[in-house]
Amino acid sequence: MSQDYYELLGCARTSSADDLKKAYRKLAMQHHPDRNPGDKDAEKRFKELNHAYDILKDPEKRAAYDRYGAAAFDGSMGAGGPGGPGGQGFDFGSVFGDIFDEMFGGAGGRGRGGRTDSRGQDLRFNLEITLEQAYGGTEATVRVPSSVSCETCHGSGTEAGSKPHQCPTCQGRGRLRAQQGFFTVERACHTCHGAGQVIDKPCKTCAGQGRVRRDKTLKVNIPAGVEDGTRIRLTGEGEAGTRGGPAGDLYVFLSVRRHTLFEREGADVHCKVPISMVQATLGSSIEVPTLDTKFARINIPSGAQSGHQFRLRGKGMPIMRSSQKGDMYIEIMVETPVNLTAKQKELLKEFENAGKTSPESDGFFARVKEMFGGDDSYFSVYSK
């Protein structure tokens, strides 16, 4: 390769390692054979780029190139030269595999060198609370089936006095590479199962996993104003990682139980209160329950109808991360008397005969009469 490696990558000799990497990635993607099928020039250019970057990314090789040029790697300096015999040789699998390592951090986040630990799984716990608990906030105790770090081996997975050693199959990487055409495919090492290390003497308590199954008892602080479906995250309270790896998280999903008196709508609360016909007719003052375990008094005007609402400001649910509260809406329902005695029926007939007291009813039947042309006979039958 006669062209200067720096010129090939479009960089200056003073370029940093990051600048070289960025330039290489851009050009490698541009000239990749899969993007240029059948283009021999593109394939050749791609190999030249890989060879140039393979030299310049290594500090020692870059120093040799800066001093001796390409002669340091073409074998002309002898077998003991920096490049050794056949220095022009090009390991496509190694170089292109490095692209994946640099761009994606290696498979499974292991990167170069592998990891012996693995993060524990996140856990989910469903917790039902009452509307009163959602209103005032509470502290709940939950028992979660989980796994914890093994106390015998302290999470290492090995017996006392022994240590894991580097996997001889993958050389500690945890991954094995296989070249398929222009691509390098990685898979977990079958010997160490991706750990990068093997254990000759596993801990008898945890069978080399570094963790054991055990229920956790935890306290969960539930803030005031939580809604149905709220998710609370407890960092590090999930399953323990294998061989000393970090623990996962615990997610507590809240559901608010349906209340027998109140119905929630966002931060507002609705309550239907039955009253008697006499209270609605003459007017009254009644006490209604609220979520703060106190009673509020409302004045019902005379002639109140079913469906009339009263608004109690600030008597609704707390709004999370705020000092404000929603409102409570009291809706009255006028009950029709039932199981009347003969005396009560007689009094009601006298009341009805004393005069018209139902303007809505009278107006309705007046419109019915008008619709049928003022026929009194039909109206009298219809209104019975």
VEXDREN-2710 file (C-alpha; in Angstrom, 1 decimal):
% VEXDREN-2710
k/r/px/py/pz
1/MET/0.0/0.0/0.0
2/SER/1.8/3.0/-1.3
3/GLN/-0.6/5.7/-0.2
4/ASP/0.0/7.4/3.1
5/TYR/-2.1/5.9/5.8
6/TYR/-3.1/9.3/7.2
7/GLU/-4.1/10.6/3.8
8/LEU/-6.0/7.4/3.2
9/LEU/-8.2/8.1/6.2
10/GLY/-8.3/11.8/5.4
11/CYS/-6.6/12.8/8.7
12/ALA/-3.5/14.8/9.7
13/ARG/-0.6/13.1/11.4
14/THR/-1.5/15.1/14.5
15/SER/-5.0/13.7/14.6
16/SER/-6.1/12.1/17.9
17/ALA/-7.2/8.5/18.3
18/ASP/-10.8/9.5/18.4
19/ASP/-10.5/11.5/15.1
20/LEU/-8.9/8.5/13.4
21/LYS/-11.7/6.3/14.7
22/LYS/-14.4/8.6/13.4
23/ALA/-12.8/9.0/10.0
24/TYR/-12.3/5.2/9.7
25/ARG/-15.9/4.4/10.6
26/LYS/-17.3/6.8/8.1
27/LEU/-15.1/5.5/5.2
28/ALA/-15.5/1.9/6.2
29/MET/-19.2/2.1/6.0
30/GLN/-19.0/4.0/2.7
31/HIS/-16.8/1.4/1.0
32/HIS/-18.2/-1.7/2.6
33/PRO/-18.5/-4.5/0.0
34/ASP/-22.1/-5.2/1.0
35/ARG/-23.0/-1.6/0.0
36/ASN/-21.1/-1.9/-3.2
37/PRO/-21.8/-5.5/-4.5
38/GLY/-19.5/-6.5/-7.4
39/ASP/-17.4/-3.4/-7.1
40/LYS/-13.8/-4.7/-6.8
41/ASP/-12.4/-1.2/-6.3
42/ALA/-14.6/-0.7/-3.3
43/GLU/-13.6/-4.0/-1.9
44/LYS/-9.9/-3.1/-2.4
45/ARG/-10.4/0.3/-0.8
46/PHE/-12.2/-1.3/2.2
47/LYS/-9.2/-3.6/2.8
48/GLU/-6.8/-0.7/2.5
49/LEU/-8.8/1.3/5.1
50/ASN/-8.9/-1.6/7.5
51/HIS/-5.1/-2.2/7.1
52/ALA/-4.4/1.5/7.7
53/TYR/-6.6/1.8/10.7
54/ASP/-5.3/-1.5/12.1
55/ILE/-1.8/0.1/12.2
56/LEU/-2.7/3.6/13.4
57/LYS/-5.1/2.6/16.1
58/ASP/-2.3/0.8/17.9
59/PRO/0.0/3.3/19.7
60/GLU/3.2/1.2/19.2
61/LYS/2.4/0.4/15.5
62/ARG/1.5/4.0/14.9
63/ALA/4.9/5.1/16.4
64/ALA/6.7/2.7/14.2
65/TYR/4.8/3.9/11.1
66/ASP/5.5/7.5/11.9
67/ARG/9.2/6.7/12.2
68/TYR/9.7/4.1/9.4
69/GLY/6.6/4.4/7.2
70/ALA/5.0/1.4/5.6
71/ALA/8.4/-0.3/5.5
72/ALA/8.0/-1.1/9.1
73/PHE/5.3/-3.6/8.2
74/ASP/6.0/-4.9/4.7
75/GLY/8.8/-7.3/5.8
76/SER/11.6/-5.3/4.2
77/MET/13.1/-4.7/7.7
78/GLY/13.6/-8.4/8.3
79/ALA/11.9/-11.0/10.4
80/GLY/12.6/-9.0/13.5
81/GLY/11.1/-5.8/12.2
82/PRO/8.0/-4.2/13.7
83/GLY/5.6/-6.0/11.3
84/GLY/7.3/-9.3/11.2
85/PRO/7.1/-11.6/8.2
86/GLY/4.1/-11.1/6.0
87/GLY/3.3/-7.7/7.6
88/GLN/1.0/-6.9/4.7
89/GLY/-1.4/-9.7/5.9
90/PHE/-4.8/-8.5/6.9
91/ASP/-7.0/-10.1/9.6
92/PHE/-10.5/-9.1/8.4
93/GLY/-12.3/-10.9/11.2
94/SER/-10.3/-9.2/14.0
95/VAL/-10.4/-5.7/12.5
96/PHE/-14.1/-5.8/11.5
97/GLY/-15.0/-7.3/14.9
98/ASP/-13.3/-4.3/16.5
99/ILE/-15.9/-2.1/14.7
100/PHE/-18.7/-3.9/16.6
101/ASP/-16.8/-3.6/19.9
102/GLU/-16.2/0.1/19.4
103/MET/-19.7/1.0/18.1
104/PHE/-21.8/-1.3/20.3
105/GLY/-19.5/-2.1/23.3
106/GLY/-19.4/-5.8/22.4
107/ALA/-22.2/-8.3/22.7
108/GLY/-24.2/-8.1/25.9
109/GLY/-22.2/-5.1/27.1
110/ARG/-19.2/-7.1/27.9
111/GLY/-16.8/-5.2/25.7
112/ARG/-13.2/-6.3/25.4
113/GLY/-12.0/-8.5/28.2
114/GLY/-15.4/-9.9/29.2
115/ARG/-17.1/-9.8/32.6
116/THR/-17.5/-12.5/35.2
117/ASP/-20.6/-10.9/36.7
118/SER/-24.1/-10.4/35.5
119/ARG/-26.7/-7.9/36.6
120/GLY/-29.7/-9.3/38.4
121/GLN/-33.2/-9.2/36.9
122/ASP/-35.7/-6.5/37.7
123/LEU/-38.8/-7.6/39.7
124/ARG/-42.4/-6.5/39.7
125/PHE/-44.7/-6.5/42.7
126/ASN/-48.4/-5.6/42.5
127/LEU/-49.7/-3.8/45.6
128/GLU/-53.4/-2.9/46.3
129/ILE/-54.1/0.0/48.6
130/THR/-57.3/1.8/49.8
131/LEU/-58.4/5.2/48.7
132/GLU/-57.8/6.5/52.2
133/GLN/-54.2/5.3/52.0
134/ALA/-53.8/7.0/48.6
135/TYR/-55.2/10.1/50.1
136/GLY/-52.9/10.4/53.2
137/GLY/-49.9/8.3/52.0
138/THR/-48.7/5.3/53.9
139/GLU/-45.8/2.9/54.5
140/ALA/-46.5/-0.6/53.3
141/THR/-44.6/-3.8/54.1
142/VAL/-44.2/-6.2/51.2
143/ARG/-42.8/-9.7/50.9
144/VAL/-41.1/-10.3/47.6
145/PRO/-39.8/-13.7/46.3
146/SER/-36.3/-12.9/45.1
147/SER/-32.6/-13.9/45.3
148/VAL/-29.9/-12.5/47.5
149/SER/-26.1/-12.6/47.5
150/CYS/-24.8/-15.9/48.9
151/GLU/-23.5/-15.4/52.4
152/THR/-21.2/-18.5/52.2
153/CYS/-19.1/-17.3/49.3
154/HIS/-20.0/-13.6/49.5
155/GLY/-21.3/-13.6/46.0
156/SER/-18.1/-15.0/44.3
157/GLY/-19.6/-18.4/43.5
158/THR/-16.4/-20.2/44.6
159/GLU/-15.5/-22.3/47.7
160/ALA/-13.4/-20.6/50.3
161/GLY/-9.7/-20.5/49.3
162/SER/-10.3/-20.9/45.6
163/LYS/-10.7/-18.4/42.8
164/PRO/-12.2/-18.5/39.3
165/HIS/-9.6/-18.6/36.5
166/GLN/-9.7/-17.3/32.9
167/CYS/-11.7/-19.4/30.5
168/PRO/-9.2/-21.2/28.2
169/THR/-11.7/-21.4/25.3
170/CYS/-12.4/-17.7/24.9
171/GLN/-9.4/-16.3/26.7
172/GLY/-11.6/-14.4/29.1
173/ARG/-13.7/-12.6/26.5
174/GLY/-16.8/-14.5/27.2
175/ARG/-17.5/-14.5/23.4
176/LEU/-16.4/-16.5/20.5
177/ARG/-16.1/-15.1/17.0
178/ALA/-16.7/-16.9/13.7
179/GLN/-16.1/-15.3/10.3
180/GLN/-18.9/-15.6/7.7
181/GLY/-18.0/-13.9/4.5
182/PHE/-17.4/-10.2/5.2
183/PHE/-19.1/-10.5/8.6
184/THR/-17.9/-11.6/12.0
185/VAL/-20.5/-13.3/14.1
186/GLU/-20.2/-13.5/17.9
187/ARG/-21.8/-15.9/20.3
188/ALA/-21.5/-16.8/23.9
189/CYS/-18.6/-19.1/24.9
190/HIS/-19.9/-22.6/25.4
191/THR/-17.4/-23.3/28.1
192/CYS/-18.0/-20.4/30.5
193/HIS/-21.4/-19.4/29.1
194/GLY/-20.3/-15.9/28.6
195/ALA/-18.8/-15.3/32.0
196/GLY/-15.2/-15.2/30.7
197/GLN/-14.1/-17.2/33.7
198/VAL/-14.6/-20.8/35.0
199/ILE/-14.9/-22.1/38.5
200/ASP/-13.2/-25.4/39.4
201/LYS/-14.6/-25.5/42.9
202/PRO/-18.1/-23.9/43.0
203/CYS/-19.7/-22.9/46.3
204/LYS/-21.9/-25.8/47.5
205/THR/-24.5/-23.4/48.9
206/CYS/-25.2/-21.5/45.7
207/ALA/-23.8/-24.0/43.1
208/GLY/-21.4/-21.3/41.8
209/GLN/-24.2/-18.7/41.0
210/GLY/-23.2/-16.4/43.8
211/ARG/-26.8/-16.0/44.9
212/VAL/-29.5/-18.0/46.6
213/ARG/-33.4/-17.9/46.5
214/ARG/-34.9/-16.0/49.4
215/ASP/-37.9/-13.8/50.1
216/LYS/-37.3/-10.2/50.8
217/THR/-39.3/-8.1/53.3
218/LEU/-39.3/-4.5/52.3
219/LYS/-41.0/-1.2/53.4
220/VAL/-42.4/0.9/50.6
221/ASN/-43.2/4.6/51.2
222/ILE/-46.3/5.5/49.3
223/PRO/-46.7/9.3/48.8
224/ALA/-50.1/11.0/49.2
225/GLY/-52.0/11.5/46.0
226/VAL/-50.9/8.4/44.1
227/GLU/-53.2/7.2/41.3
228/ASP/-54.2/3.8/40.1
229/GLY/-51.3/2.4/38.1
230/THR/-48.6/4.4/39.7
231/ARG/-45.1/2.7/39.6
232/ILE/-42.6/3.0/42.4
233/ARG/-39.0/2.0/41.7
234/LEU/-36.8/0.6/44.5
235/THR/-33.2/0.7/43.1
236/GLY/-31.1/-2.4/43.9
237/GLU/-34.0/-4.3/45.5
238/GLY/-34.5/-6.7/42.6
239/GLU/-32.7/-10.0/42.2
240/ALA/-29.0/-10.2/43.1
241/GLY/-26.6/-10.5/40.3
242/THR/-24.6/-13.6/39.6
243/ARG/-21.0/-13.8/41.0
244/GLY/-21.2/-10.5/42.7
245/GLY/-22.9/-8.6/39.9
246/PRO/-25.1/-5.6/40.7
247/ALA/-28.7/-6.3/41.8
248/GLY/-31.7/-5.4/39.6
249/ASP/-34.5/-3.0/40.6
250/LEU/-37.9/-3.7/42.2
251/TYR/-40.9/-2.0/40.6
252/VAL/-44.0/-1.7/42.8
253/PHE/-47.2/-1.2/40.7
254/LEU/-50.1/0.3/42.8
255/SER/-53.8/-0.3/42.3
256/VAL/-56.4/1.6/44.3
257/ARG/-59.3/-0.4/45.6
258/ARG/-62.8/0.7/44.6
259/HIS/-64.5/2.7/47.5
260/THR/-68.0/2.1/48.7
261/LEU/-68.8/5.8/49.1
262/PHE/-66.4/7.8/47.0
263/GLU/-65.5/7.8/43.3
264/ARG/-62.3/9.4/42.2
265/GLU/-61.8/11.4/39.0
266/GLY/-58.2/12.6/38.8
267/ALA/-57.7/14.8/41.8
268/ASP/-61.5/15.3/42.4
269/VAL/-63.8/13.1/44.4
270/HIS/-67.5/12.5/43.9
271/CYS/-70.0/11.3/46.4
272/LYS/-73.8/10.7/46.0
273/VAL/-75.8/11.5/49.1
274/PRO/-79.5/10.4/49.4
275/ILE/-81.9/12.8/51.1
276/SER/-85.6/12.6/51.9
277/MET/-88.4/14.3/49.9
278/VAL/-89.1/16.5/52.9
279/GLN/-85.5/17.6/53.2
280/ALA/-85.4/18.5/49.5
281/THR/-88.8/20.2/49.6
282/LEU/-88.3/22.3/52.7
283/GLY/-84.5/22.7/52.6
284/SER/-82.1/21.3/55.2
285/SER/-78.6/21.3/56.5
286/ILE/-76.8/17.9/56.4
287/GLU/-73.3/16.6/57.2
288/VAL/-71.4/14.6/54.6
289/PRO/-68.3/12.4/55.0
290/THR/-64.9/13.5/53.5
291/LEU/-61.6/11.6/53.0
292/ASP/-59.8/13.3/55.8
293/THR/-62.1/11.4/58.2
294/LYS/-64.0/14.6/59.1
295/PHE/-67.5/15.7/58.2
296/ALA/-68.4/18.8/56.1
297/ARG/-71.8/20.6/56.4
298/ILE/-73.8/21.6/53.4
299/ASN/-77.0/23.6/53.2
300/ILE/-79.6/22.2/50.9
301/PRO/-82.0/24.9/49.5
302/SER/-85.7/24.3/49.5
303/GLY/-87.0/22.8/46.3
304/ALA/-83.6/21.0/45.5
305/GLN/-83.8/18.4/42.8
306/SER/-82.0/15.1/42.3
307/GLY/-78.6/15.6/40.6
308/HIS/-78.0/19.0/42.3
309/GLN/-74.2/19.2/43.1
310/PHE/-72.4/21.0/45.8
311/ARG/-68.7/21.7/45.5
312/LEU/-66.3/21.5/48.5
313/ARG/-63.1/23.2/47.6
314/GLY/-59.8/21.5/48.6
315/LYS/-61.6/18.4/49.9
316/GLY/-60.5/16.1/47.1
317/MET/-57.2/14.1/46.6
318/PRO/-53.8/15.6/47.1
319/ILE/-51.9/16.4/43.9
320/MET/-48.5/14.7/43.9
321/ARG/-45.5/16.9/44.1
322/SER/-47.8/19.8/45.0
323/SER/-49.4/21.4/48.1
324/GLN/-52.7/21.6/46.3
325/LYS/-55.7/19.4/46.5
326/GLY/-58.6/18.6/44.2
327/ASP/-62.3/19.3/45.1
328/MET/-65.1/17.1/46.4
329/TYR/-68.5/17.1/44.6
330/ILE/-71.6/16.1/46.6
331/GLU/-74.6/15.1/44.4
332/ILE/-77.9/14.8/46.2
333/MET/-80.4/12.1/45.3
334/VAL/-84.0/12.7/46.4
335/GLU/-85.6/9.5/47.6
336/THR/-89.3/8.6/46.9
337/PRO/-91.1/7.5/50.1
338/VAL/-91.8/3.7/50.2
339/ASN/-93.8/1.5/52.6
340/LEU/-96.3/4.3/53.4
341/THR/-99.0/3.8/56.0
342/ALA/-102.6/4.6/55.3
343/LYS/-102.3/7.8/57.2
344/GLN/-99.2/8.9/55.2
345/LYS/-101.0/8.2/51.9
346/GLU/-104.0/10.2/53.0
347/LEU/-101.8/13.1/53.9
348/LEU/-100.0/13.0/50.6
349/LYS/-103.3/13.1/48.7
350/GLU/-104.4/16.1/50.7
351/PHE/-101.1/17.7/49.9
352/GLU/-101.5/17.1/46.2
353/ASN/-105.1/18.4/46.2
354/ALA/-104.0/21.6/48.0
355/GLY/-102.5/23.0/44.8
356/LYS/-99.9/22.5/42.1
357/THR/-96.3/22.3/43.4
358/SER/-94.5/20.6/40.5
359/PRO/-93.7/23.2/37.9
360/GLU/-91.5/20.9/35.8
361/SER/-94.2/18.2/35.6
362/ASP/-97.0/20.7/34.9
363/GLY/-95.0/22.3/32.1
364/PHE/-94.2/18.9/30.6
365/PHE/-97.8/17.8/30.3
366/ALA/-98.8/21.2/29.0
367/ARG/-96.5/20.6/26.1
368/VAL/-97.9/17.1/25.6
369/LYS/-101.4/18.6/25.4
370/GLU/-100.3/21.2/22.9
371/MET/-98.6/18.5/20.8
372/PHE/-101.9/16.6/20.5
373/GLY/-103.9/19.7/19.5
374/GLY/-105.3/20.5/23.0
375/ASP/-107.4/17.3/23.3
376/ASP/-108.4/17.3/27.0
377/SER/-109.8/13.8/26.9
378/TYR/-106.5/12.3/25.6
379/PHE/-104.5/14.5/27.9
380/SER/-106.5/13.4/31.0
381/VAL/-105.9/9.7/30.1
382/TYR/-102.2/10.2/29.3
383/SER/-101.5/12.1/32.6
384/LYS/-103.2/9.6/34.9
END
